[in-house]
Structure formats: structure tokens, C-alpha cells
């Protein structure tokens, strides 16, 4: 994982996921709440074809794909127990029947698109 500071002064961690996609975790410039951006940096859209399997999707120029989540501190806090458990055990839940499914309040989340230019 590489750490750097963006031109606007925000911390940016970059890494490659297990599928080889470039990803990042970045402190957001959101003035309303502390937030982070998390996800893949490029959309890499593909389409399943009958004879050739997954092929690159030739999207029209100026097509927008959203690839990163814009998470509040509360949303990150809600995810942490599940991510920690996964890191420690390989499971998301503790296996108990009474365990409630994850529920994250996204009602205040905003989708702020990042622009991906398709060539």
C-alpha cells in the first residue's frame, strides 16, 4: 500500500486488489462531514458475449461510471466489525443464528461521480 498526499492536501492510499485492479482510499474534501472515498480507480466495464466470454465494453465517449463509495465516519464504523471479523476469521458474521444482518444507513449518502473517460 502506497501513501501520498493529493495536490489539494488530502491523504491518499493506493493499492491493488486481489483481481489486479488499482484501488484507493482517500480522505474526502467534503465540507459537511468527515468522509473517505474507497473503491476501484477505473470502472473497466465489460460485457458477456456468447462466443468470447467477457469482453471490454465500448461505451460512448463521455460515459460516466461510479467506482468508489463515499463513506461517512459512521458508515466506516458500522463496517469495521465485519471487516475485522473477516480479517481474523475469513467470515463476515460470528455464525450465531441470532446475529442480525448488516444494516447501514445510506439515507444521507451522496453519490458524487468520478469521471472515467472511455477511449
LINDA-V156017 format. One line per field, one symbol per residue. burial: b if it has 9 or more other ideal C-beta (glycine too) atoms within 8 Angstrom, else e. Layout:
burial = ???
This chain:
burial = eeeeebeeebbbbbbeeeeebbbbbbebeeeeeebbbbbbbeeebeeeeeeeeebeeeeeeeeeeebbebbbeebbebbeebeebbeeeeeeeeeeeeeeeeeeeeeebeeeeeebebe
